[in-house]
């Protein structure tokens, strides 16, 4: 009985350690995702700016 209890205790500790590791990984991934979202917004702004400049230049081209 004591052996079974010790084994169960060990398994519970392993599950708790895994949960802790997963929480830490989730936190890291959330921080990374937030950074990537900021980068995406910055790049989208650059693409929009380039698109506007190209459209402006195209309007200045002589029509054939």
C-alpha positions in Angstrom: 0.0 0.0 0.0 2.8 2.4 0.9 4.5 1.6 -2.4 1.4 2.4 -4.3 0.9 5.6 -2.4 4.5 6.6 -3.1 4.1 5.8 -6.8 0.9 7.9 -7.0 2.6 10.7 -5.2 5.5 10.6 -7.7 3.1 10.6 -10.6 1.2 13.6 -9.2 4.5 15.5 -8.8 5.4 14.7 -12.4 2.0 16.0 -13.5 2.5 19.2 -11.4 5.9 19.7 -12.9 4.6 19.2 -16.4 1.8 21.7 -15.7 4.3 24.2 -14.4 6.5 23.8 -17.5 3.5 24.2 -19.8 2.4 27.3 -18.0 5.9 28.8 -18.5 6.0 27.8 -22.1 2.5 29.3 -22.7 3.7 32.6 -21.1 6.8 32.7 -23.4 4.6 32.0 -26.4 2.1 34.7 -25.5 5.0 37.2 -25.2 6.4 36.1 -28.5 3.0 36.3 -30.1 2.5 39.8 -28.9 5.9 40.8 -30.3 5.1 39.2 -33.6 1.7 41.0 -33.7 3.5 44.3 -33.2 5.9 43.4 -36.0 3.0 42.4 -38.3 1.4 45.8 -37.7 4.6 47.6 -38.4 5.2 45.7 -41.6 1.5 46.2 -42.7 2.0 49.9 -42.3 5.1 49.8 -44.5 3.3 47.8 -47.2 0.4 50.3 -47.1 2.8 53.2 -47.4 4.6 51.6 -50.3 1.3 50.9 -52.0 0.2 54.5 -51.6 3.5 55.7 -53.1 3.2 53.3 -56.0 -0.3 54.4 -56.7 0.8 58.0 -56.6 3.6 57.3 -59.1 1.3 55.4 -61.4 -1.0 58.4 -61.5 1.9 60.5 -62.7 2.8 58.2 -65.6 1.7 59.4 -69.0 -1.2 57.5 -70.5 -0.4 55.5 -73.6 
